[in-house]
């Protein structure tokens, strides 16, 4: 059984699985959330871009102290 992307309105097959805790702060609207979020290739690429910016800001914030 193939999983489908969890982003609202997307019916593409999922290629990656992300935990809910790693997905916090990402600006993608997800349908039913359980323990894992399934992402297609397009949405995984968008997730990586947003996550990269979030992590960069967190590193910057912690380095100022």
Buried (B, 14 or more C-beta within 10 A) or exposed (E): EEEEBBBEEBEBEBBBEBEEEEBEEBEBEBEEEEEBBBBBEEBBEBBEEBBEEBEEEEEEEEEEE
